[in-house]
Amino acid sequence: VQLVESGGGLVQPGGSLGLSCAASGIDFSITTASWYRQAPGKQRELVASITDGGMTTYADSVKGRFTISRDNAKRTVTLQMNSLKPEDTAVYLCWCAAFWGQGTQVTVSA
């Protein structure tokens, strides 16, 4: 099983960034996929999830700004992040079928 994230980087406050997670080695289409994040000195927190049926949930802190989506044919889950704030700075990790990706750094700073 392999989950590979991409798309992190440095962005100014108010900017946008898209993250992608490519899955292999699992039956992606029947699993829930999620994005978590972990900032230095803080606990890992759930950012957004999408079920195999396409139902989504979001942390209150990102509602209205982030959008999670999935493409079962491409075996990918995407997190579109808009109106980014400095407090969104963290390592973002993909989770699927009890497996974790390696994480990608997102830094929001002027």
N, C-alpha and C positions, 0 to 999 in steps of 0.2 A: 504494500500500500504506500502510495506517495501522494502528498499534497504539496503543491508548489505555488507559493504566493508571488505576485509581482505587482508593480505599480506604486510602491511607496516612494517617498521622497520629501523634499522641502517645499513648502508652499506658504504664501503669505496669508495672514488672517483674512477671512472672507473669500478665499480662493476655493478651488475644487480639485479633487483628486479621485481617481478610480483605482480600485484594487481588484485583482483577479486571482482566483485560486483554481488551479487545474488538478483534477483528481485522476488517479490511476490505481488499478488493482482492487477496486471495489465496485459494487453495483450501485453506482452513483444515483441512478434514477429513483431508487426506492428509499433513499435516506434523507434525513434532515441535514442541512448544511448551515453552518453558523460562522459568524465572525466574532472574535473576542479581541480585547485589547488589554495591554498591561503597561502602565506608566511606571517610571522609577519610583520605588518605595510604596507602590499601591498594589492592591489585589487585582488579579485578572478579573475582568468584567465582561459579561455578554453584551455585545453591541447590537447584533441583529441575527435573526434566524429565518430560514425559509424551509418549509416542509416539502416532502415529495409532491404534495398536491398544490404547492405554490402559496400556502398561507404564510404570512410574514408577521414577525414580532420585532419590536425595537425597544431599546433602552429609552427611557424618558428623555435622557440628555441629548439624544440624536434624532428624535422624532421630528419629521418635517424637514430634516436636513440630509439624512442618509437614506439610500434606497438599496435594498438587497434584491438580487435577481439571480436566476439560474438558467443555464442552457444544458439540458440533459444530453442532447446530441453531442455537444462539445465537452461535456463533463466538467463544466466550469460553474463557479459561483462568483458573482461580482458584487462589490460594494461601491456604489457611487456616493461620494462624500462632497457635499456642497456647503457653502457658508461656514467654512472651517474656522475653528477657534483655537487659540493656544492650548486650551485644556483638552483638545483632541489629540495632542501629541502623545504618542505611545507606540509600542510595537503591536502591530495588528496580526492576529493569528487566525488561520482558517481551521475549522473543526468539522469533521465529517466521519460518521460511523465509528466514533470513539478514537479517531486518529487526529493528530495535530500536524499542521504545517510548521515550517521553521520560523515563520514570522517575517514581517517586513516593516521597516521603520517609517513612521509618518511623523514629520516635524512641522508644526505650524508656528511660524515666527516671522516677524518683520525684519 
